[in-house]
Amino acid sequence: MTAAAFKPQAEAAPQSGARLLVSTLERLGVEVVFGYPGGAIMPVYDALAGSKLKHVLVRHEQGAAFAADAYARMSGRVGVCMATSGPGATNLITGIANAMMDSVPMVCITGNVPQGVMGTDAFQEIDILGVTLPIVKHSILVRDAAEVPAAVEEAFHIAASGRPGPVLVDLPKDVQFAQTTEDFGFHIPNATPTVDHDAIAAAEAAIRAARKPLVYIGGGVKIGGATQAVRDFVRATNIPQVSTLNALGTVPTDAPGMLGMLGMHGTRAANEAVQEADLLIVVGARFDDRATGKLAEFAPNAGVVHFDIDASEVGKLRAANVAVVGELKTGVEALTQRMRAGPALDIQPWTVDCARAAAAGAHRYDAPGEGVYAPALLKEISEAAGDAFVAACDVGQHQMWAAQHCRFASPEAHITSGGLGAMGFGLPAGIGAKMARPEATVVTIAGDGGFMMNIQELATLKRYGVPLKIVLIDNSSLGLVRQWQELFFAENYSEIDLSDNPDFVKVAEAFGIEAFRIDRRDQVSEGVQRLLAADGPCLAHVVIDPRDNVWPLVPPGKSNAEMMEGS
């Protein structure tokens, strides 16, 4: 044996905390990071150069958070965004809150001032952990470079496990610069989904005793990877279904038995079915006020079987007769197996009534006049794009029209700011969704108000050549606010006039993006084809009548049985 065989192994070369962050993200399989640099996170940006990570430079940190959110929804992976301290970090807050409200797995990385000056009101110092405490699932302040890998691994695990949500990782600048040869990893605990067989048996008994059962599908189904399990369940039982806004497409919106969205802007068939049902099978929903209307009068005749991974949601707003807490996929599959093993349900009169109600309440698209009718336009776009269609919606009337009239083949086909209702979501969300799934036909559906809130992301769209399609529905007003002022504030139209909007076609063209205008109904079909056929990013500026309203509508504070319908 030679002397060389006894040569001690060389110590690992020291690495900075910033470099450990980048290498850990690479090891975790991260491909895309959305961000904006600044002084307190500059060491990380220095380490990004030459890495395998694709960094997308947005033009506002809020755009980074929204894009990472949509990337996560579309890909099923953890979205990642980063920003500097102070204003960079605070600009992420709306996007972090959005991910928290809609249970989206996201890791937000912020730089911070060096630990030696923390608490001194240093330049661009903000206690971002304290500021974001109510809107994150967890937060981590890393105090030693050697702890960076473990902190990042823990953040990803927490963000994606259980009920997902955003996790903040805050890196002081001295930690980013510090050199270390150590690398502490995070031990990811083993978790084996279990089934509460007693609860499943009780759920089966409740369903078999019901004569008017209804499946109430929430956004947790998609989040929990239970889409196929729910589809199998409704196919096995033939129980009619309703959907929340964030669950649209879990069962294809044109499938038999799907009565549509319930709630404030839901279908009459869906809301009436809920009010008549004697059992609600609630899967991954939280009884949100926009879905339930006046809670005390919601589903007054119905017992509740509630499936949810978050025990705190069960019984929070509506008592559950049967609670099934745990992984949705596992629980629903176990229930389906039991239902298939027994006799078919005796609910044919109920299913026939629901089908008749759905047919009787079907939307009409023969609106009078020569102007563009937004519901018909959106329906045509979704049908022309087919199963590849994905809507990344902003917030407002157009959002509700899309939910009501677009065809969604899967829950991933509908990306929207549900719980927070954040205007400005649509454009950066479209960018994130398209980057996550390039083969999809992603269409941002925005209003003129929300579009102006993050219009700077047209520069991001152009820089990276993202072939996103944009439908900008322009009614020269804050449409949903205007509608409420018309109906509930005696037509006192206060601060909703946006008639001084810019020429959006010229604005898009100034960013180097193809754009065109549609303001007559006879231009719609040609415009839809032009939009979908465009090779690169393209914007269709659609001008509609400012007086157009979203119908039906449940007035605030009223029961879902008290729906208003316009002409």
N, C-alpha and C positions, 0 to 999 in steps of 0.2 A: 504494500500500500504506500502510495506516495505521500509526501508531506502536504501536497495540495489538498488531499482528502480531509485533512484536519483543519483547513483554513476556516475560521469562523464565518458564518453568513453575514454579509454586509447589512447594516441597518437600513431600513427603508429611508429613502430620501425625504427630507422634510417637505410638507405641503402646507400651503396657506389654508385658512378656513374657507376662503372664497373658492379655491381650487377643489377642496373637499366637497363643497356644495355642488359644484358643477359635475364632478365625477359621480356623486351619489345620485343626482338626477339622471345621469346617463345610465347608471347601473339599474335604476328603477324602471327604465324603459321609456322615460319621457322623451318625446320627439319635438314638441313645440312649446315654447314659452312666450307669453305675451307680456310686454313690459315697456318701461320708459326709464332711461338712466338718470342719475343725479349724483351729487357729491357723496352721500352717505352709502351708496351701493356701488360706487365706482370700482372697487376691487373685484366685485363679482363680474361686472361687465368686462374687466380686463381678463378675467379667467375664462369668460365665454369665448373669446377669440380662439378659433381653431378647434373648438369642441364639436361634438356631434349634434348638439342641440340647435334647432332652428329657432332663432329669436325673431319675433315679429314686433317691429317697432311701431306701436300705435301712436296716435297723436294726442292722446289724453289718457291718463291712467284709468279713468272710468271705463274707457273703451277696452283696456287690457282685461279688466275684471269681467266685463260682459262677454268678451270674446272667449275667455277661458271657461266661463260658465257654459256657454253654448257648445264649446268644444267637448266639454265633459258630457253634456246631455246627449250629444250626437255620437260620441265614440264609446261611451260607457267606461271611460277611464278618468283618472283625476286630472282636472284642468289646472294649469299653473300660470300664475301671473306674478310680476314683481315690480317694485317701485322703490324710490328712495324715501328718505325720512320726511317728516313734516308734511308739506302740501302734497307730495307724491303719495304718501301713505294715506292721507285723509281723502284724496281723490279716489282711492279704491273703495271707500266705505260703502257707497250705494251698491256697488257690485257685490261686495261681501254680504251685505244684508239681503240682496236678491237671492244669492245662493243659499243662504240660511233659510229663508222663507220657503224656497222650493226644494230644499234638501238635495243640493247639488254638491258632489265631491270636488273640492277645490283647495289647493294649497297656495296661499298668498305669502310671498316672501318680501319682506321690507328691510331696507337698510336702516340703521339708526346711528346716532352720534356715538362716539367712543364712550365706554363705560365710565371713564374718568370724569366726564363732564355731564353725565346724566343727572338730571334734577337741578341743573343750574340755569335752565332756560337758554341753553346753547342754541346757536343758529340752526334753524330747521329741526329743532327738537320737539317731538310730540310723544306723549305716552300712548303709543298706538295700541299697546295691549289693553290699557285701561279704557281707551276710547271704544275699542271694538268688542269689549267683553260681552255685551248682551247679544252680539250678532255673529259670534263664531261658535263652532262646536268645541274648539280647544285652541289654546294659544301657547306658544313656547318662546321664551327669551333665551337665546343661546349665549352662554357666558364664557365658553372655552372652545377654542377651535377644534379640539379633539372630540367634542360632543356634537359637532355638526352632522356627521352621518347618522348618528342615532336619532337626533332631533328630526331630521328630514324623513327618515324611515318611519318614525312614530307618527309624524304628521300625515303621511300618505295612508298609513294603516287606519288612523282615526277618521280621516276624511271619507274613506271608502267603506268602512265597516259599519254594521248596524244601520241606523238611520243616517245616511250620508250628510255631509255639510262642510262648510269651509273651515280650514285650520290656518292660523296665522303663525308664521315663523319669522321672528324679528332678530336681525343680525347686527349687533353693534359693529362699527367700523373697525375697531381694534381687533375684534374676533375674526373679521374677514382678512385682515393683514397678518395675524399671528401665524407662526409656523409651528407645525407639530409632526411628530412621527407616529403618533398614536391614532387609532381609528376605532372608536367604540361603536359597535353596531347595536341595533334595537332588536330585542327578542320578540318576534311577532307571536302572540299567543295562538294556540290551536283552538279553533272553534268548530264544533260539530253541530250542525242544525239538529234540533230535537223536535219531536212532534208531541203535542199534548193530546193524546188519543182520547181522553175523556172529553176534552173540549170539542174535538172533531166529531165525536159521537153525539154530543149535545147539539152541535150545529146541524148534523144530519137530521136528527129528530125534529128540530125546529122547522127545517125546510120541508120535511115530509108532512108536517102538520099544517103547513101554510096552504092557502088556496090562491093567494095573490102575492107570491114572492117576487122580489125585484133585486137585481144585482146593482149596487151603487159602487162604481169603479173610480178610484182616486189615483193620483199621480204616483203613489207609492208602488203601484204594480210595476210600472216601467223601471223605477229605481231599484226594486227588488228582483229584477230579472224574472218576473212572474207573468209576463205577457202571454206566453204560450199556455201556461197553466190555467189562466183565466179563460182563454179562448177554448181550451179543452173542457173546462167546467161548464160554460154556457152551452157548448155543443152537446154535452152529455145530458144536460138537464132541461134545455130549451127554456130557461128562465129569461124573461126580458131584462134589458140592461139600460142604465143611464150612466152618464159620464160627467166628471168634473172637467173644467177647462184644461187642467194639466194632464188629464188622462185621455183626451181625444185621440182616437186611433188605436187604443189598446185593443178594442174590437173595431174592425174597420167601420167607418162611419156610415157606410151604405149596406152593412150586413143586416140580414133579417134579425129582428129582435132588438137591435140597437135603436133606442128611442131618441138618442141625441143627448145634448148637454142639458143638465138641470140648472135651476137657479135663476138669478136676476135676468139674464138674457137667454135662458134656456128655451127649449121647445115646449109648446103646450102639451104635447104628448108625454114628454119626460116629467114635467112638473105635475101633471094630473095623475100619472101613474104612481109617483111618490106619495101623493096625498091619498090615494086609494089602496096602496099596498098594505098587506097585513104582516109582511116581514121584509126588512131590508138586510141584505147580505152585503155588508160594507167591507170593501177590500182596499186597504191602503188609502183611505180618505179620512179627513179630519173634521168634517162637519163645518167647513168654512162658512162664514156668514153670507158670502155672495152665492153660495150653493143652497143654503137652507132658507134664506129669507128669515121671517120671524120665527125664531127657533122654537118657541113654545107651541107653534101651530104647524111645525114641520112633521110630515108623516104621522099624523095623529093616531092612526089605527095600527101602526106597525111596531112589532118587536124588532130587535136589532141583534144580528150576529156580526161582530166586529173583528176583522182580521187586521192586525197591525204589528209591525216590528217594535214600535215605540209604545211601551206600556202606559206612558203618561198621556197618550192620546185617547186611550180607551176609557170611556166614561167621563172625559173632560167636559164635553158639551152635551152629550146624549148618553144616557145610561144604556149599557149593553146587557141584553139577556144572556148572551153567550159571548165570552171574550176568548179569542184565539190569538195569543201574543207570541210572536216569533217570526221566523223567515216566512214571507208570504208564499214563495214558490213551494216550499215544503208543505205548508199547511193546506194550501189550495189543492195541491196534488193528492194529498191524503184524503181530503173531502171528496174529490172527484172519484177516487178509487172506490170509496164507500157508496157513493151515489150510483155508480155503474153496477155495483154488485147487487143492488136492490131493485125493486120494481120501478118502472117509469113513473114520473110524477103525474098526478091527476090535476093538471092546471090548464087544460086546453081552452076552456071559456075565457080565462084570463089572458092567455097569449093572443087569442082572437081579438079580444077587446083592445089590447094594446096595439096590435097591428092595424086595426081599423082607425084608432085614434091617430096613429102615425101617418096613415094615408090621408085622413081628413085634414090634418094640420100641415101637410107638405107645403113648403115654401113656393110661392109664385114668383115668376121672373118677368112678367109682362107689365112692368111699370110704364105708365104713360110718359109721353114726351120724347124728345130727341137726345136728351142728355145721357151721360153715362150712369148706369145703375150699378153701384159698386158691388152689391151681392152677386149679380149676374157675372160681372167681370171676374171676380175672385173664383167663382165656381168654374168658369171657363178655363182659367189658368190652371187650376188644380187638375181638372180633367184632361187638359191637353198635355200636361206633364206626366200624367199617369202615376204609377206606383213609385217613380223616382222623385216625386214632388215632396219638398220640405219647405214649410213656411216658418220663417224667423220673424215673428210679429213684434211690432212695437206696441204701444199701449194707447187705447182710445177706441173710437167707433170702428175703425178699420179692423182692430183686433177682434171685436165681437162679431163683425161681419165674416171675418175669416173663420172663426170658430163655428159659426152657424152654417156657412155655405160651402166651405172648401171640403174636398174629399181627402181624408187622411187614411192611408193604408196601414200605418203603424204609429205607435206613440212617438217614435223618433221623428216622425214627419211634422210634428207640431211643437215648435219651440217658442215659448212665450214667457213673459214675466208675470207669473200668476199671483203669488202671494203679495209681493211688494208693489206690483203695478208700476214699474219704473219706466217713465218715458225716456227715450234715447237708447233703449235696449236693442231695437231692431237691426240697425246697421252693423254695429260691432258683433252682435250675435250671429248675423248672417255670415260675417267673415270667419268667425270661429267654427261655425257649423260646416261651411264649405271646405275649410282646411282639414276638418276631421274626416269628412267623407266627400272627396273630390268628385266621385262618380254621381252623386245625387244632384238633382235639379233644385238648388236652394234659392228660394225667393224671399227677399226681405219685403215684408208688407208694412208700410209705415204711413203715418199721417204727417201733415206738414209741420205740426207742432213738435212732435217727438223727433222727427228727422233733423230739425234744426239744432236739437240738443247735442247731437254727436256728429254733425255734418262733416267735421274735420276728418273723420275716418274714411272719407272718400280718398284721401291721400294714401292711406294704408292700402285700400282696395287697389289703387293704381300701382303703387310701388311693387306689390307682390303679384300683380296680375291675376287676382282672384276673380274668376268668372261668375261673380254673384249677380243675380238679377234683382232689380229693385222696382217695386211697384209703390210709387209715392201718391197716395190718395190725398188730394188737396181740396179742402173745402174752405180754405181761407179763414179758419177759425179753430178754436179748441173745441172740437165737435161734441165730445161727450159732456163737457162742462156746459156748453151752449144748450144741449138737449135738456139737461137737468134744470138750467135756468128757465128754459121755456116752460117746462112742465111743473116745476115745484117752487119757482121763485118769481112767479107772475111776469115772466118774460123780461125780467130786469137783466139785460145782457151786459154783464160787468166784466171788462177786461178779457174778452175772448176773441176780439177781432184781430185776425192775422192777415188782413187784406193787403198789407204792405210787404208780403212775402217777396223774396227775390224771384227772378225767372229761374226756376230750378233746372231747366234744360241748359241754360247758359252756365249755371254754376257747375253742373256735372261736367260739361264740356271744358270748362276752365281747369278742372282736375284731370282732363284727358280721358274722360269716360263718355262712351256713346250714350246719347239720350234723345228722347223724342216725346212729343206731347199728344195726349188723347183727350179730347173734350166733347166728342160726339159718339153716340152709340154705334153708328155705322163704321167707326174706326176701330172698334174693340177687337174683332177677330183678327184683323191684319196686324194690329198692335201686339196682340198676344203672341202671334207667330213670330214677329220680328224680335220680341223680347227673348223668347225661348231659344231662338235660332242664333242669337248673337254669340260670337266666339269668346268674347271677353266680357268684362263687366258692362252692364247696360241698365239704364234707368228709364222707366216709363212714367212720365209725369201725367197723372190722371186727374183731371179737373171735374169735380162733381158739384151738385147743388148744395150750398151751405145749409139748406133747410132739411136735408135728408136726415132721418132719424133711424136709430136701431130699434127694431121691434122683433119680438115682444119685449116687454120690460115689466119687471116686478118692482113697484115703488119701494123706496127704502123704508124699512120698518114694517113692511106688509108681509102677509103670508104669500107663499108661492102660488096659492090658488087665486090670488088677486092680480092677474096679469093684465097689463094694458097692451092693446094692439092698435097700431096706427092704420092709416088707409093704405 
